[in-house]
């Protein structure tokens, strides 16, 4: 079947993907995921609503009780504008984690999808890159939708805020790579409780809802080790147009995490599938 015919059969989702995604072995996994989700697009779209509900709740509810907080540049800003970049980072994290853990686990342990792929020229590294690429693409969809809502609500105060979208892609990349690596260690669906046990504290305590200064000094060090914290800090500084050298440290942390995750999942898949 030609690529054009596949795009016609795949529905709206597959037709809107750039044709360049259909070149290379790893991109075939992106194509497969797009074909699969074109039949259950409601599941794909639903992931954008949770952070939007949070944002609206803070806009019309809790945000009315908190007038202003101190922003990254030391100047006061509205509480909703403070929370919005953090929710965007959390949205990218959640979208990437869902795809790179739950879906990968099912394909790996039950459907044996990857074993079938190895009968083709696709290798373990291609599988890792392809699955992570789809998770990043999904996180990017959520980021664009959330950023559009932020703009409509008047929460974008600087042209630098456009950088929130590529930073969201980087956050999704880092969490997808690490999440997929962790998924190869899981042996039963009940162990997904460990994934939730890790993701929920990251969402609640990575300065999502309040600044780092509210923590005692010891806990501040712990929070600064959280990967989501670095994504949130990057987004907050870009959102208000404040650039600092500390942003390079946040960026390096996320890049290192992404590289470590890709290396780890490729190594794990090679060991488990080619043993």
Secondary structure as the mmCIF struct_conf table of DSSP 4:
data_model
#
loop_
_struct_conf.conf_type_id
_struct_conf.id
_struct_conf.beg_label_comp_id
_struct_conf.beg_label_asym_id
_struct_conf.beg_label_seq_id
_struct_conf.end_label_comp_id
_struct_conf.end_label_asym_id
_struct_conf.end_label_seq_id
HELX_RH_AL_P HELX_RH_AL_P1 UNK A 3 UNK A 9
TURN_TY1_P TURN_TY1_P1 UNK A 10 UNK A 10
HELX_RH_AL_P HELX_RH_AL_P2 UNK A 11 UNK A 16
BEND BEND1 UNK A 17 UNK A 17
HELX_RH_3T_P HELX_RH_3T_P1 UNK A 19 UNK A 22
BEND BEND2 UNK A 23 UNK A 25
TURN_TY1_P TURN_TY1_P2 UNK A 26 UNK A 26
HELX_RH_AL_P HELX_RH_AL_P3 UNK A 27 UNK A 37
TURN_TY1_P TURN_TY1_P3 UNK A 38 UNK A 39
BEND BEND3 UNK A 40 UNK A 40
HELX_RH_AL_P HELX_RH_AL_P4 UNK A 41 UNK A 46
TURN_TY1_P TURN_TY1_P4 UNK A 47 UNK A 48
HELX_RH_AL_P HELX_RH_AL_P5 UNK A 49 UNK A 60
TURN_TY1_P TURN_TY1_P5 UNK A 61 UNK A 61
HELX_RH_3T_P HELX_RH_3T_P2 UNK A 62 UNK A 64
TURN_TY1_P TURN_TY1_P6 UNK A 65 UNK A 65
STRN STRN1 UNK A 68 UNK A 70
TURN_TY1_P TURN_TY1_P7 UNK A 72 UNK A 73
BEND BEND4 UNK A 74 UNK A 75
STRN STRN2 UNK A 76 UNK A 78
HELX_RH_AL_P HELX_RH_AL_P6 UNK A 79 UNK A 98
HELX_RH_PI_P HELX_RH_PI_P1 UNK A 99 UNK A 103
HELX_RH_AL_P HELX_RH_AL_P7 UNK A 104 UNK A 106
HELX_RH_PI_P HELX_RH_PI_P2 UNK A 107 UNK A 111
HELX_RH_AL_P HELX_RH_AL_P8 UNK A 113 UNK A 117
TURN_TY1_P TURN_TY1_P8 UNK A 118 UNK A 121
HELX_RH_AL_P HELX_RH_AL_P9 UNK A 124 UNK A 152
TURN_TY1_P TURN_TY1_P9 UNK A 153 UNK A 154
BEND BEND5 UNK A 158 UNK A 158
HELX_RH_3T_P HELX_RH_3T_P3 UNK A 159 UNK A 162
HELX_RH_AL_P HELX_RH_AL_P10 UNK A 163 UNK A 183
TURN_TY1_P TURN_TY1_P10 UNK A 184 UNK A 185
BEND BEND6 UNK A 188 UNK A 188
HELX_RH_3T_P HELX_RH_3T_P4 UNK A 189 UNK A 191
HELX_RH_AL_P HELX_RH_AL_P11 UNK A 192 UNK A 205
BEND BEND7 UNK A 206 UNK A 210
HELX_RH_3T_P HELX_RH_3T_P5 UNK A 212 UNK A 214
BEND BEND8 UNK A 215 UNK A 215
HELX_RH_AL_P HELX_RH_AL_P12 UNK A 217 UNK A 223
TURN_TY1_P TURN_TY1_P11 UNK A 224 UNK A 225
HELX_RH_AL_P HELX_RH_AL_P13 UNK A 227 UNK A 240
TURN_TY1_P TURN_TY1_P12 UNK A 241 UNK A 241
TURN_TY1_P TURN_TY1_P13 UNK A 245 UNK A 245
HELX_RH_AL_P HELX_RH_AL_P14 UNK A 246 UNK A 273
#
